[in-house]
Amino acid sequence: MAAATPFALGAGWAPPRGLTPVGEGAPLTRPTPTLLRNASLALTMDGTLGQGPLGTVEHADVLMRDGVIAAVGTRLPAPPGTQVIDASGKLLMPGFVDIHTHLWQSSMRGGCADRDLFGWLADCNRATFPRITATDMYRFVRLAALDTVQSGVTTVVDWVDAIPYDTTVQYVRALTDTGVRFVYAMFQAEPQAALLTRVKKELIDPVPLASAQIATHAARALEGLNRLHWDIAQDLDVMLNSHVLERAEQRADDPIGVLADIGALGPRLLMNHAIHLSDDEIATVASHDVRAAHCPLSNMRLASGVMRLPDLGRSGMKVGLGQDGGTNDTSDFFALMKTAIGLQRARALNAGVFPQVHDVLRSATLGGAEAIGMADRIGSLTPGKRADVILIDPAALNFAPRFDWVGQVVFNGRPENVHAVFVDGRPLKLDGRLVGVDTGYVVREAEAAAAHLRDTG
């Protein structure tokens, strides 16, 4: 397959049964030690390394070795055998962390454009998902995963509804082949709940860049299933990941009450959307260190509302950003950051409202890592963390050097300005192009999958 990207695989990794990498005979080698030299500005997201809330360092070098950040500084020596990449004129920062998406929904981008959440679920989501074959699932997920890497995303949390085991194999294979770090949040109804444990042990655990969560829909009518999902999450030592109050009508489901009753409120719970929380509910979830995913582009698209982000910020909640799959209609993480700021300003008629530029950049990186319990590994350029790093080239932006680069990254940035993407020290994108990927082939495969959907009604 021309689109193979074997760089996703770690040293000593062997595919589990049924999960064969598409790279034919690809060697499983360690990443080449790499020194990113003389970036004009680094946003380390670590105040101990640089200045201000984003830990900025001018004329910065970053050394990546054995998949981790080995050193950050200026004029670092290049050890023998190190690849040196000139980062002059570019901005260096941790990769973006997308904590809520549904990659398979690339199959219906732009669909049901005049529907709210409930209309979109009925006419697009539920009408499409059951008809996607295992082979076509690979094609759709592969397309979306590569698209999100193009935008500088290095970690993605993918919420996946109930699918058969053979389709899951292809889903995980698409993510693995892409080379992105991923969290597979998997849902199953009670009759097939045993698949959750099987998938984690057979498909997720053997992949170095993969981890798992248990997905659920918190609602009083599903309390028994929610409890089962929480029990499995505890048994597997993973987070519970639930959609919560995306629309005001879902208050009748009492999701916060259900999550409290089953004992799930705590740092092992990730709530998606959480738009229509009451004052008391915000206080409750914040006091239990519950985490939340903010999906502003999707929330606008589906007329769902605007998250009370300033109130959540004041409460001290850990909140990251999520693309939310097909209802985002794009993988543009810069648009996501800009929208997270703009929505609150439009609502408050106040340009000083939370979040500001530094807040949203933190939410896109370290804040997202904190929300999914991975801040010990990713989210900043702290030495010892995994080498998930991006380079942003302002050349294609309306950048004006006399102004604030950081503000322009958020308000002017777009995916084509992502010059390089490294995950675990391996290049997924260099010189503005995906590494080892025949993008035309990937698109043609996705088009063929879309044709299959049309042929089946």
Secondary structure, 3 states (H helix, E strand, C coil): CCCCCHHHCCCCCCCCCCCCCCCCCCCCCCCCCEEEEEEEEEECCCCCCCECCCCEEEEEEEEEECCEEEEEECCCCCCCCCEEEECCCCEEEECEEEEEECHHHHHHCCCCCCCCHHHHHHHHHHHHHHHCCHHHHHHHHHHHHHHHHHCCEEEEEEEECCCCHHHHHHHHHHHHHHCCEEEEEECCCHHHCHHHHHHHHHHHCCCCCEEEEEEEECCHHHHHHHHHHHHHHHHHCCEEEEEECCCHHHHHHCHHHHHHHCCCCCCCEEEEECCCCCHHHHHHHHHCCCEEEECHHHHHHCCCCCCCHHHHHHHCCEEEECCCHHHCCCCCHHHHHHHHHHHHHHHHCCCCCCCCHHHHHHHHCHHHHHHCCCCCCCCCCCCCCECCEEEECHHHCCCCCCCCHHHHHHHHCCHHHEEEEEECCEEEEECCEECCCCHHHHHHHHHHHHHHHHHCC
